[in-house]
Amino acid sequence: MNRLACFVCCLVLSTWGSVHAQLPDAVDLRPFQTAVKSQGVRGSCYIHGTVAAMEAAYKRAGYGDLDLAEHFSDYVARMMYLETCEFDGRFRTNIMRVPAAWERESGMPLFETMSGSVDSLVGCEPASTLAIPLEVYMPLTDAMFDTEGREETDLYWQKQYDVSTHLLDEARLPRSALQAPFYYKVKRTVFLPKSDATNPHAIEQVLASGKEIIWDFRMAGDHFGPVWKYNRPAGDTTSHRMLIVGYDRRDPANPYFMVKNSWGHPAANQPGDDFTYIAYDYLQYGEWASWIEVEQPVAKHELAFVGRWNLEFGPNQGTLDVYHVPGLMQQSFEHKQYKDEQGHIVQGRRVGTFYRDGDPNQPFRVNGVLQGDQMQIWIDFQQPAPRWDKLNGWRVELKRDSPEDRLVGHAILPSGQGHAAAAQRIVIHSSANRSDATVAVASPKPGDDVPTTVDANPEVAPQEIEAKWQASGGAEFLGKPLTGVEICPDGRGRYTHYERGSIYWSPRTPASIIYGAIRERWAGLGWETSDLGYPTSDEMDWGTGRMNRFENGLILWDMENGAREELSEIARQKVDQ
């Protein structure tokens, strides 16, 4: 070795040793972590690990202890996943295939082990490409992943209409999850070199900089004691994801990392300590290591389009199912290198499926754009199953009207001739205990006051009210119930009063929490019999104050003005008549 090479080598070693020496002997980021959760039996460690990192990043940024809805990402990602390739038996190939118009192209959040499902990593995509709400807007319920007693091989799951009827059911995907005031998102993910997933010093460096490490590894070794340890090669074992939140090597003989795991309280730990501990040698099972940055919370108004609509445009009438946000799975098209006739990567513009005359046997795929409160879609009656990027046929442009369950706009023929267009949402709502399929009843016509409800069974009210109470923090937040689940004066809605507030539900509105001065104002106006109608949201932040949304307006509160109502224009017209 010549002198220059020797000098460079010594300089590198000296620099590495200096950096290592500068790192503290212990770093503890546990104070920035939110409560440890349990993923239960679902294979959702990937999204739990990602969300754990998101909650910590937001907490450091001053947003407090957020409780983000992991299962929103898990559920919505699979519902919006698009089947784009041929299968070789059980397995996907890279050969592009556009499913027939009647055929299921959605993913299935119900099954995760056979063909037609998607791997767990897809469940993380909304957190980085769409954004996710707080848990309170989508409480985890048994209904969410209910299969209605059907096996994955049941032919029922082969038709897109049946799958959409199941997945768009508000017992599984509540409107509150699609109309939350804010959504939270990963700004960027930085992957360390693959070898760093097994390198303690590389992990220490990131932790010392104040960032947690999302760590993917092979599930092996001794993980039954107070400190997980390496004891043998991983072999062909399953993968798992956790969040590394600190390290301690003050005892050189027993250095360990502190980890947030999504298995709930570790059996080997003392009460109150929900963190997991892994020895430095356990890093040998590592596969990938990364850290994230988050974006400022944003509104996602386009999510309100997701659902089933009765659509009329020109001489055409039918049912429109919106089950995909265009571009959400663009990474899949890019990864598989699907290209159009000009050699460009195919653009994902799928929105859903239109059923002419409401007939499930007359399906036409729909492509388009969702942006803010506007939707632009193309329906080509000459091509029932266009590729995901094609924009041909009727162009229908719609904008949310007030109330938000109604859309108005116009439709344009390829010849340029214009027609009026309108849509009204159809509420799909079945009991979680039913095993028969929910079937859409006659669709409402644009202009009707109330959207048609599919099996708006009041028997679901106790389950939804209980789920909302539990998700809000139970007795710690609203207090103990003062009543049972009571019938509202209109005979349709249900409510329960608690020590510090109430939860109201109706066939056309989700279970919603209302309390404090806003509740007092609503009560003074006549509760749900007032011109405001039922609440459609929980109390939320508004400027420097708070607010609740209602069917026909808002109640706003701030320190200066107290609680006051604002009626929507439609409600005002009714009052004036």
ROLOGU-627568 format. One record per residue (C-alpha): residue in three letters; residue number from 1; x, y, z. Coordinates in nm, 2 decimals, decimal comma. Layout:
N
ala_NUM_X_Y_Z $
...
***
This chain:
577
met_1_0,00_0,00_0,00 $
asn_2_0,15_0,34_-0,10 $
arg_3_0,16_0,63_0,15 $
leu_4_-0,14_0,82_0,00 $
ala_5_-0,36_0,51_0,02 $
cys_6_-0,24_0,44_0,37 $
phe_7_-0,32_0,80_0,47 $
val_8_-0,67_0,78_0,32 $
cys_9_-0,74_0,45_0,49 $
cys_10_-0,62_0,58_0,83 $
leu_11_-0,83_0,90_0,78 $
val_12_-1,15_0,69_0,71 $
leu_13_-1,09_0,47_1,01 $
ser_14_-1,01_0,78_1,23 $
thr_15_-1,33_0,96_1,11 $
trp_16_-1,55_0,65_1,17 $
gly_17_-1,40_0,61_1,52 $
ser_18_-1,45_0,98_1,59 $
val_19_-1,82_0,97_1,48 $
his_20_-1,88_0,66_1,69 $
ala_21_-1,71_0,83_1,99 $
gln_22_-1,93_1,14_1,95 $
leu_23_-2,26_0,94_1,97 $
pro_24_-2,40_0,93_2,33 $
asp_25_-2,40_0,60_2,52 $
ala_26_-2,78_0,61_2,53 $
val_27_-3,06_0,77_2,33 $
asp_28_-3,42_0,74_2,45 $
leu_29_-3,70_0,87_2,22 $
arg_30_-3,98_0,69_2,41 $
pro_31_-4,12_1,02_2,54 $
phe_32_-4,22_1,11_2,18 $
gln_33_-4,41_0,79_2,13 $
thr_34_-4,79_0,74_2,14 $
ala_35_-4,95_0,45_2,31 $
val_36_-4,85_0,10_2,21 $
lys_37_-5,13_-0,07_2,01 $
ser_38_-5,21_-0,43_1,92 $
gln_39_-5,26_-0,53_1,56 $
gly_40_-5,45_-0,85_1,67 $
val_41_-5,46_-1,14_1,43 $
arg_42_-5,43_-0,92_1,11 $
gly_43_-5,10_-0,91_0,93 $
ser_44_-5,08_-0,54_0,95 $
cys_45_-4,75_-0,48_1,12 $
tyr_46_-4,63_-0,28_0,82 $
ile_47_-4,88_-0,01_0,85 $
his_48_-4,86_-0,02_1,23 $
gly_49_-4,48_0,04_1,22 $
thr_50_-4,53_0,32_0,97 $
val_51_-4,80_0,49_1,17 $
ala_52_-4,60_0,46_1,49 $
ala_53_-4,33_0,66_1,32 $
met_54_-4,58_0,91_1,19 $
glu_55_-4,74_0,97_1,53 $
ala_56_-4,39_1,02_1,68 $
ala_57_-4,30_1,27_1,41 $
tyr_58_-4,62_1,47_1,45 $
lys_59_-4,58_1,47_1,83 $
arg_60_-4,24_1,62_1,80 $
ala_61_-4,39_1,88_1,56 $
gly_62_-4,63_1,99_1,84 $
tyr_63_-4,95_1,80_1,73 $
gly_64_-4,97_1,61_2,06 $
asp_65_-5,07_1,24_2,10 $
leu_66_-5,24_1,16_1,77 $
asp_67_-5,42_0,83_1,73 $
leu_68_-5,41_0,76_1,35 $
ala_69_-5,63_0,50_1,19 $
glu_70_-5,40_0,22_1,07 $
his_71_-5,69_0,02_0,95 $
phe_72_-5,81_0,30_0,72 $
ser_73_-5,49_0,26_0,53 $
asp_74_-5,51_-0,12_0,55 $
tyr_75_-5,87_-0,13_0,43 $
val_76_-5,87_0,16_0,18 $
ala_77_-5,54_0,05_0,02 $
arg_78_-5,68_-0,30_-0,06 $
met_79_-6,02_-0,16_-0,17 $
met_80_-5,85_0,08_-0,41 $
tyr_81_-5,58_-0,17_-0,52 $
leu_82_-5,62_-0,25_-0,89 $
glu_83_-5,57_-0,60_-1,04 $
thr_84_-5,36_-0,52_-1,34 $
cys_85_-5,18_-0,85_-1,44 $
glu_86_-5,24_-1,21_-1,54 $
phe_87_-5,21_-1,48_-1,28 $
asp_88_-5,01_-1,80_-1,31 $
gly_89_-5,21_-2,02_-1,09 $
arg_90_-5,20_-1,85_-0,75 $
phe_91_-4,93_-1,60_-0,84 $
arg_92_-4,91_-1,27_-1,03 $
thr_93_-4,70_-1,22_-1,34 $
asn_94_-4,58_-0,90_-1,49 $
ile_95_-4,80_-0,94_-1,80 $
met_96_-5,06_-0,66_-1,81 $
arg_97_-5,42_-0,76_-1,82 $
val_98_-5,73_-0,53_-1,80 $
pro_99_-6,01_-0,72_-1,61 $
ala_100_-6,34_-0,75_-1,78 $
ala_101_-6,60_-0,48_-1,68 $
trp_102_-6,80_-0,71_-1,47 $
glu_103_-6,50_-0,87_-1,30 $
arg_104_-6,36_-0,77_-0,97 $
glu_105_-6,06_-0,54_-1,01 $
ser_106_-6,05_-0,42_-0,65 $
gly_107_-5,83_-0,57_-0,38 $
met_108_-5,99_-0,75_-0,09 $
pro_109_-5,92_-0,64_0,26 $
leu_110_-6,09_-0,95_0,38 $
phe_111_-5,84_-1,21_0,27 $
glu_112_-5,46_-1,19_0,26 $
thr_113_-5,33_-1,54_0,18 $
met_114_-5,45_-1,64_-0,17 $
ser_115_-5,47_-1,50_-0,52 $
gly_116_-5,65_-1,17_-0,56 $
ser_117_-5,52_-1,03_-0,23 $
val_118_-5,24_-0,79_-0,20 $
asp_119_-4,93_-0,80_0,02 $
ser_120_-4,90_-0,61_0,34 $
leu_121_-4,67_-0,34_0,20 $
val_122_-4,96_-0,22_-0,01 $
gly_123_-5,15_-0,14_0,31 $
cys_124_-4,89_0,14_0,37 $
glu_125_-4,95_0,32_0,04 $
pro_126_-5,23_0,55_0,15 $
ala_127_-5,01_0,68_0,43 $
ser_128_-4,76_0,80_0,18 $
thr_129_-4,98_0,88_-0,13 $
leu_130_-5,33_0,95_0,00 $
ala_131_-5,31_1,03_0,38 $
ile_132_-5,51_0,89_0,67 $
pro_133_-5,75_1,03_0,93 $
leu_134_-5,76_1,00_1,30 $
glu_135_-5,89_0,67_1,45 $
val_136_-6,20_0,84_1,59 $
tyr_137_-6,32_0,89_1,23 $
met_138_-6,29_0,52_1,15 $
pro_139_-6,31_0,31_1,47 $
leu_140_-6,20_-0,05_1,42 $
thr_141_-6,51_-0,27_1,42 $
asp_142_-6,57_-0,64_1,37 $
ala_143_-6,78_-0,56_1,07 $
met_144_-6,48_-0,40_0,89 $
phe_145_-6,32_-0,73_0,80 $
asp_146_-6,63_-0,95_0,81 $
thr_147_-6,66_-1,19_0,52 $
glu_148_-7,04_-1,25_0,57 $
gly_149_-6,95_-1,62_0,61 $
arg_150_-6,82_-1,65_0,25 $
glu_151_-6,49_-1,81_0,17 $
glu_152_-6,25_-1,64_-0,06 $
thr_153_-6,32_-1,89_-0,33 $
asp_154_-6,69_-1,80_-0,33 $
leu_155_-6,80_-1,69_-0,67 $
tyr_156_-6,98_-1,40_-0,50 $
trp_157_-6,64_-1,22_-0,48 $
gln_158_-6,58_-1,24_-0,85 $
lys_159_-6,82_-0,96_-0,94 $
gln_160_-6,72_-0,60_-0,89 $
tyr_161_-7,07_-0,49_-0,81 $
asp_162_-7,10_-0,74_-0,52 $
val_163_-6,75_-0,65_-0,39 $
ser_164_-6,83_-0,28_-0,40 $
thr_165_-7,16_-0,34_-0,22 $
his_166_-6,97_-0,51_0,05 $
leu_167_-6,67_-0,27_0,08 $
leu_168_-6,86_0,06_0,04 $
asp_169_-7,10_-0,05_0,32 $
glu_170_-7,09_0,22_0,59 $
ala_171_-7,08_-0,04_0,86 $
arg_172_-6,73_-0,10_0,72 $
leu_173_-6,63_0,23_0,57 $
pro_174_-6,81_0,51_0,75 $
arg_175_-6,86_0,85_0,59 $
ser_176_-6,68_1,01_0,88 $
ala_177_-6,36_0,83_0,75 $
leu_178_-6,40_1,00_0,41 $
gln_179_-6,50_1,34_0,54 $
ala_180_-6,25_1,40_0,83 $
pro_181_-6,13_1,76_0,87 $
phe_182_-5,76_1,66_0,84 $
tyr_183_-5,56_1,37_0,69 $
tyr_184_-5,20_1,29_0,78 $
lys_185_-4,93_1,18_0,54 $
val_186_-4,57_1,07_0,50 $
lys_187_-4,38_1,33_0,31 $
arg_188_-4,08_1,11_0,23 $
thr_189_-3,93_0,78_0,33 $
val_190_-3,55_0,75_0,34 $
phe_191_-3,41_0,40_0,32 $
leu_192_-3,07_0,32_0,47 $
pro_193_-2,84_0,10_0,26 $
lys_194_-2,96_-0,26_0,30 $
ser_195_-2,66_-0,36_0,50 $
asp_196_-2,74_-0,09_0,76 $
ala_197_-3,04_-0,29_0,87 $
thr_198_-2,80_-0,52_1,06 $
asn_199_-2,55_-0,25_1,16 $
pro_200_-2,59_-0,12_1,52 $
his_201_-2,38_0,19_1,46 $
ala_202_-2,59_0,30_1,16 $
ile_203_-2,91_0,26_1,36 $
glu_204_-2,75_0,45_1,65 $
gln_205_-2,66_0,74_1,42 $
val_206_-3,02_0,79_1,30 $
leu_207_-3,16_0,76_1,66 $
ala_208_-2,90_1,01_1,78 $
ser_209_-3,03_1,26_1,52 $
gly_210_-3,37_1,24_1,68 $
lys_211_-3,55_1,01_1,43 $
glu_212_-3,70_0,67_1,49 $
ile_213_-3,61_0,37_1,27 $
ile_214_-3,87_0,17_1,09 $
trp_215_-3,71_-0,17_1,10 $
asp_216_-3,81_-0,47_0,88 $
phe_217_-3,67_-0,81_0,98 $
arg_218_-3,71_-1,19_0,98 $
met_219_-3,92_-1,31_1,27 $
ala_220_-3,68_-1,55_1,44 $
gly_221_-3,46_-1,59_1,74 $
asp_222_-3,55_-1,58_2,11 $
his_223_-3,83_-1,33_2,15 $
phe_224_-3,99_-1,47_2,47 $
gly_225_-3,77_-1,31_2,74 $
pro_226_-3,74_-0,95_2,85 $
val_227_-3,48_-0,89_2,58 $
trp_228_-3,50_-1,05_2,24 $
lys_229_-3,18_-1,23_2,13 $
tyr_230_-3,03_-1,39_1,83 $
asn_231_-3,00_-1,77_1,86 $
arg_232_-3,00_-1,91_1,51 $
pro_233_-3,02_-1,81_1,14 $
ala_234_-3,36_-1,69_1,03 $
gly_235_-3,42_-1,94_0,76 $
asp_236_-3,75_-1,91_0,57 $
thr_237_-3,95_-1,72_0,83 $
thr_238_-4,21_-1,45_0,80 $
ser_239_-4,12_-1,08_0,80 $
his_240_-4,22_-0,83_1,07 $
arg_241_-4,20_-0,45_1,12 $
met_242_-4,13_-0,26_1,44 $
leu_243_-4,02_0,09_1,53 $
ile_244_-3,68_0,13_1,70 $
val_245_-3,70_0,43_1,94 $
gly_246_-3,38_0,43_2,13 $
tyr_247_-3,07_0,24_2,24 $
asp_248_-2,86_0,19_2,56 $
arg_249_-2,50_0,06_2,55 $
arg_250_-2,39_0,19_2,89 $
asp_251_-2,34_-0,17_2,98 $
pro_252_-2,10_-0,28_2,71 $
ala_253_-2,17_-0,65_2,78 $
asn_254_-2,55_-0,61_2,73 $
pro_255_-2,63_-0,33_2,48 $
tyr_256_-3,00_-0,32_2,36 $
phe_257_-3,24_-0,12_2,15 $
met_258_-3,58_0,00_2,27 $
val_259_-3,86_-0,09_2,03 $
lys_260_-4,23_0,00_1,98 $
asn_261_-4,40_-0,32_1,87 $
ser_262_-4,77_-0,36_1,76 $
trp_263_-4,84_-0,66_1,98 $
gly_264_-4,97_-0,48_2,28 $
his_265_-4,81_-0,52_2,63 $
pro_266_-4,52_-0,76_2,63 $
ala_267_-4,59_-1,05_2,87 $
ala_268_-4,23_-1,04_3,01 $
asn_269_-4,26_-0,67_3,10 $
gln_270_-4,36_-0,50_3,43 $
pro_271_-4,70_-0,33_3,42 $
gly_272_-4,68_0,02_3,26 $
asp_273_-4,38_-0,07_3,04 $
asp_274_-4,52_-0,15_2,69 $
phe_275_-4,19_-0,13_2,50 $
thr_276_-4,00_-0,42_2,36 $
tyr_277_-3,62_-0,46_2,40 $
ile_278_-3,38_-0,63_2,16 $
ala_279_-3,02_-0,71_2,20 $
tyr_280_-2,77_-0,57_1,95 $
asp_281_-2,70_-0,91_1,81 $
tyr_282_-3,07_-0,94_1,72 $
leu_283_-3,01_-0,69_1,44 $
gln_284_-2,87_-0,99_1,24 $
tyr_285_-3,23_-1,06_1,14 $
gly_286_-3,27_-0,71_0,98 $
glu_287_-3,37_-0,67_0,62 $
trp_288_-3,45_-0,30_0,58 $
ala_289_-3,42_0,01_0,78 $
ser_290_-3,58_0,35_0,71 $
trp_291_-3,69_0,68_0,86 $
ile_292_-3,96_0,92_0,76 $
glu_293_-4,07_1,28_0,75 $
val_294_-4,43_1,39_0,76 $
glu_295_-4,64_1,66_0,59 $
gln_296_-4,86_1,92_0,75 $
pro_297_-5,21_1,78_0,79 $
val_298_-5,44_1,86_0,50 $
ala_299_-5,80_1,83_0,40 $
lys_300_-5,89_1,56_0,13 $
his_301_-6,22_1,67_0,00 $
glu_302_-6,21_1,43_-0,30 $
leu_303_-6,25_1,13_-0,06 $
ala_304_-6,61_1,24_-0,02 $
phe_305_-6,68_1,11_-0,37 $
val_306_-6,60_0,75_-0,27 $
gly_307_-6,92_0,56_-0,24 $
arg_308_-7,23_0,46_-0,45 $
trp_309_-7,42_0,72_-0,64 $
asn_310_-7,74_0,74_-0,85 $
leu_311_-7,62_0,92_-1,17 $
glu_312_-7,82_1,08_-1,44 $
phe_313_-7,67_1,25_-1,75 $
gly_314_-7,85_1,32_-2,07 $
pro_315_-8,07_1,02_-2,15 $
asn_316_-7,86_0,79_-1,93 $
gln_317_-7,93_0,68_-1,58 $
gly_318_-7,76_0,43_-1,36 $
thr_319_-7,54_0,35_-1,05 $
leu_320_-7,19_0,49_-1,02 $
asp_321_-6,95_0,32_-0,77 $
val_322_-6,65_0,52_-0,69 $
tyr_323_-6,39_0,30_-0,52 $
his_324_-6,06_0,43_-0,64 $
val_325_-5,87_0,76_-0,62 $
pro_326_-5,69_0,81_-0,95 $
gly_327_-5,31_0,78_-0,92 $
leu_328_-5,32_0,61_-0,58 $
met_329_-5,15_0,30_-0,73 $
gln_330_-4,94_0,48_-0,98 $
gln_331_-4,62_0,32_-0,83 $
ser_332_-4,76_-0,02_-0,93 $
phe_333_-4,78_0,09_-1,29 $
glu_334_-4,43_0,23_-1,28 $
his_335_-4,28_-0,07_-1,10 $
lys_336_-4,43_-0,31_-1,36 $
gln_337_-4,33_-0,08_-1,64 $
tyr_338_-4,68_-0,09_-1,80 $
lys_339_-4,65_0,13_-2,11 $
asp_340_-4,89_0,28_-2,36 $
glu_341_-4,87_0,29_-2,74 $
gln_342_-4,62_0,58_-2,73 $
gly_343_-4,40_0,40_-2,48 $
his_344_-4,50_0,61_-2,18 $
ile_345_-4,58_0,47_-1,84 $
val_346_-4,96_0,41_-1,82 $
gln_347_-5,13_0,67_-1,60 $
gly_348_-5,37_0,54_-1,34 $
arg_349_-5,70_0,72_-1,39 $
arg_350_-5,95_0,46_-1,28 $
val_351_-6,24_0,60_-1,07 $
gly_352_-6,48_0,30_-1,05 $
thr_353_-6,76_0,14_-1,25 $
phe_354_-7,10_0,26_-1,39 $
tyr_355_-7,39_0,03_-1,41 $
arg_356_-7,64_0,13_-1,67 $
asp_357_-8,00_0,15_-1,55 $
gly_358_-7,86_0,03_-1,21 $
asp_359_-7,82_-0,32_-1,36 $
pro_360_-7,51_-0,50_-1,22 $
asn_361_-7,51_-0,69_-1,56 $
gln_362_-7,45_-0,37_-1,76 $
pro_363_-7,11_-0,25_-1,62 $
phe_364_-6,88_0,01_-1,77 $
arg_365_-6,55_0,11_-1,62 $
val_366_-6,50_0,47_-1,55 $
asn_367_-6,18_0,68_-1,56 $
gly_368_-6,13_1,04_-1,47 $
val_369_-6,01_1,29_-1,21 $
leu_370_-6,11_1,37_-0,86 $
gln_371_-5,99_1,71_-0,73 $
gly_372_-6,13_1,90_-0,43 $
asp_373_-6,50_1,91_-0,46 $
gln_374_-6,51_1,84_-0,84 $
met_375_-6,52_1,51_-1,03 $
gln_376_-6,46_1,47_-1,40 $
ile_377_-6,53_1,12_-1,54 $
trp_378_-6,55_0,95_-1,88 $
ile_379_-6,80_0,67_-1,97 $
asp_380_-6,75_0,50_-2,30 $
phe_381_-7,05_0,28_-2,39 $
gln_382_-6,85_0,15_-2,69 $
gln_383_-6,58_0,02_-2,46 $
pro_384_-6,70_-0,14_-2,13 $
ala_385_-6,35_-0,21_-2,00 $
pro_386_-6,10_0,06_-2,11 $
arg_387_-5,74_0,06_-1,99 $
trp_388_-5,68_0,26_-1,68 $
asp_389_-5,56_0,56_-1,87 $
lys_390_-5,82_0,60_-2,15 $
leu_391_-6,05_0,90_-2,15 $
asn_392_-6,31_0,84_-2,42 $
gly_393_-6,69_0,87_-2,45 $
trp_394_-6,92_1,08_-2,25 $
arg_395_-6,74_1,34_-2,03 $
val_396_-6,94_1,40_-1,71 $
glu_397_-6,84_1,69_-1,49 $
leu_398_-6,99_1,71_-1,14 $
lys_399_-6,94_1,93_-0,83 $
arg_400_-7,06_1,87_-0,48 $
asp_401_-7,38_2,06_-0,40 $
ser_402_-7,52_2,13_-0,06 $
pro_403_-7,58_1,90_0,11 $
glu_404_-7,27_1,70_0,02 $
asp_405_-7,48_1,39_-0,07 $
arg_406_-7,58_1,56_-0,40 $
leu_407_-7,37_1,64_-0,71 $
val_408_-7,47_1,87_-1,00 $
gly_409_-7,30_1,95_-1,33 $
his_410_-7,32_1,87_-1,70 $
ala_411_-7,23_1,60_-1,95 $
ile_412_-7,08_1,64_-2,29 $
leu_413_-7,10_1,40_-2,58 $
pro_414_-6,79_1,34_-2,80 $
ser_415_-6,97_1,55_-3,06 $
gly_416_-6,97_1,84_-2,81 $
gln_417_-7,34_1,84_-2,74 $
gly_418_-7,41_1,92_-2,37 $
his_419_-7,66_1,78_-2,13 $
ala_420_-7,75_1,83_-1,76 $
ala_421_-7,61_1,59_-1,51 $
ala_422_-7,68_1,52_-1,14 $
ala_423_-7,61_1,25_-0,89 $
gln_424_-7,72_1,16_-0,54 $
arg_425_-7,55_0,93_-0,30 $
ile_426_-7,70_0,59_-0,21 $
val_427_-7,62_0,49_0,14 $
ile_428_-7,52_0,12_0,18 $
his_429_-7,57_0,02_0,54 $
ser_430_-7,61_-0,34_0,65 $
ser_431_-7,60_-0,50_0,99 $
ala_432_-7,27_-0,66_1,08 $
asn_433_-7,45_-0,97_1,19 $
arg_434_-7,62_-1,04_0,86 $
ser_435_-7,49_-1,31_0,64 $
asp_436_-7,70_-1,24_0,33 $
ala_437_-7,58_-0,99_0,07 $
thr_438_-7,69_-0,63_0,09 $
val_439_-7,88_-0,54_-0,23 $
ala_440_-7,93_-0,18_-0,35 $
val_441_-8,29_-0,07_-0,35 $
ala_442_-8,44_0,17_-0,60 $
ser_443_-8,21_0,46_-0,65 $
pro_444_-8,32_0,81_-0,56 $
lys_445_-8,35_1,07_-0,83 $
pro_446_-8,15_1,39_-0,82 $
gly_447_-8,36_1,64_-0,64 $
asp_448_-8,49_1,41_-0,37 $
asp_449_-8,44_1,54_-0,02 $
val_450_-8,30_1,23_0,14 $
pro_451_-8,07_0,97_0,00 $
thr_452_-8,21_0,62_-0,02 $
thr_453_-8,06_0,39_0,25 $
val_454_-7,98_0,02_0,17 $
asp_455_-8,11_-0,17_0,48 $
ala_456_-8,08_0,12_0,72 $
asn_457_-8,15_-0,11_1,00 $
pro_458_-8,18_0,06_1,34 $
glu_459_-8,05_-0,26_1,50 $
val_460_-7,70_-0,14_1,40 $
ala_461_-7,73_0,17_1,61 $
pro_462_-7,63_0,01_1,95 $
gln_463_-7,32_-0,13_1,79 $
glu_464_-7,22_0,19_1,62 $
ile_465_-7,29_0,41_1,92 $
glu_466_-7,09_0,17_2,14 $
ala_467_-6,80_0,16_1,89 $
lys_468_-6,79_0,54_1,88 $
trp_469_-6,80_0,57_2,26 $
gln_470_-6,51_0,32_2,29 $
ala_471_-6,31_0,49_2,02 $
ser_472_-6,34_0,83_2,18 $
gly_473_-6,19_0,70_2,51 $
gly_474_-6,50_0,55_2,67 $
ala_475_-6,58_0,67_3,02 $
glu_476_-6,26_0,87_3,04 $
phe_477_-6,39_1,11_2,77 $
leu_478_-6,77_1,12_2,77 $
gly_479_-6,82_0,96_3,10 $
lys_480_-7,06_0,67_3,18 $
pro_481_-7,39_0,63_2,99 $
leu_482_-7,69_0,80_3,16 $
thr_483_-7,94_0,63_2,92 $
gly_484_-7,97_0,33_2,71 $
val_485_-7,99_0,35_2,33 $
glu_486_-8,30_0,56_2,30 $
ile_487_-8,53_0,62_2,00 $
cys_488_-8,54_0,98_1,87 $
pro_489_-8,88_1,16_1,83 $
asp_490_-8,87_1,10_1,45 $
gly_491_-8,87_0,72_1,51 $
arg_492_-8,56_0,68_1,29 $
gly_493_-8,26_0,80_1,48 $
arg_494_-8,10_0,67_1,80 $
tyr_495_-7,90_0,83_2,08 $
thr_496_-7,73_0,77_2,41 $
his_497_-7,67_1,05_2,67 $
tyr_498_-7,35_1,03_2,87 $
glu_499_-7,22_1,22_3,17 $
arg_500_-7,03_1,47_2,95 $
gly_501_-7,21_1,45_2,61 $
ser_502_-7,42_1,25_2,37 $
ile_503_-7,38_1,03_2,07 $
tyr_504_-7,64_1,05_1,79 $
trp_505_-7,70_0,81_1,50 $
ser_506_-7,95_0,80_1,22 $
pro_507_-8,00_0,59_0,90 $
arg_508_-7,85_0,86_0,70 $
thr_509_-7,58_0,99_0,93 $
pro_510_-7,29_0,82_1,12 $
ala_511_-7,27_0,79_1,50 $
ser_512_-7,14_1,14_1,60 $
ile_513_-7,02_1,28_1,93 $
ile_514_-7,16_1,62_2,05 $
tyr_515_-7,09_1,79_2,38 $
gly_516_-7,03_2,11_2,57 $
ala_517_-7,16_2,45_2,45 $
ile_518_-7,23_2,32_2,10 $
arg_519_-7,45_2,04_2,24 $
glu_520_-7,63_2,30_2,46 $
arg_521_-7,70_2,52_2,16 $
trp_522_-7,83_2,23_1,95 $
ala_523_-8,05_2,12_2,24 $
gly_524_-8,19_2,47_2,26 $
leu_525_-8,28_2,47_1,89 $
gly_526_-8,47_2,14_1,93 $
trp_527_-8,21_1,87_1,89 $
glu_528_-8,25_1,67_1,57 $
thr_529_-8,60_1,81_1,51 $
ser_530_-8,44_2,15_1,45 $
asp_531_-8,36_2,29_1,10 $
leu_532_-8,00_2,17_1,14 $
gly_533_-8,10_1,80_1,16 $
tyr_534_-7,87_1,53_1,28 $
pro_535_-7,49_1,58_1,34 $
thr_536_-7,27_1,44_1,07 $
ser_537_-6,94_1,48_1,24 $
asp_538_-6,78_1,48_1,58 $
glu_539_-6,68_1,81_1,74 $
met_540_-6,36_1,93_1,56 $
asp_541_-6,12_2,22_1,55 $
trp_542_-6,23_2,53_1,36 $
gly_543_-6,00_2,83_1,34 $
thr_544_-5,95_2,94_1,70 $
gly_545_-6,26_2,75_1,81 $
arg_546_-6,46_2,43_1,76 $
met_547_-6,74_2,31_1,54 $
asn_548_-6,99_2,03_1,46 $
arg_549_-7,12_1,96_1,12 $
phe_550_-7,50_1,89_1,08 $
glu_551_-7,71_1,77_0,79 $
asn_552_-7,82_2,13_0,71 $
gly_553_-7,54_2,34_0,85 $
leu_554_-7,29_2,40_1,13 $
ile_555_-7,27_2,50_1,49 $
leu_556_-6,96_2,71_1,56 $
trp_557_-6,80_2,80_1,89 $
asp_558_-6,52_3,03_2,00 $
met_559_-6,43_3,21_2,32 $
glu_560_-6,55_3,55_2,20 $
asn_561_-6,88_3,47_2,04 $
gly_562_-6,99_3,14_2,21 $
ala_563_-7,19_2,89_2,02 $
arg_564_-7,39_2,99_1,71 $
glu_565_-7,55_2,81_1,42 $
glu_566_-7,51_2,86_1,05 $
leu_567_-7,78_2,70_0,82 $
ser_568_-7,70_2,58_0,47 $
glu_569_-7,87_2,75_0,19 $
ile_570_-8,12_2,47_0,13 $
ala_571_-8,22_2,48_0,50 $
arg_572_-8,26_2,85_0,49 $
gln_573_-8,50_2,81_0,19 $
lys_574_-8,71_2,56_0,39 $
val_575_-8,73_2,80_0,68 $
asp_576_-8,83_3,09_0,46 $
gln_577_-9,11_2,90_0,28 $
***
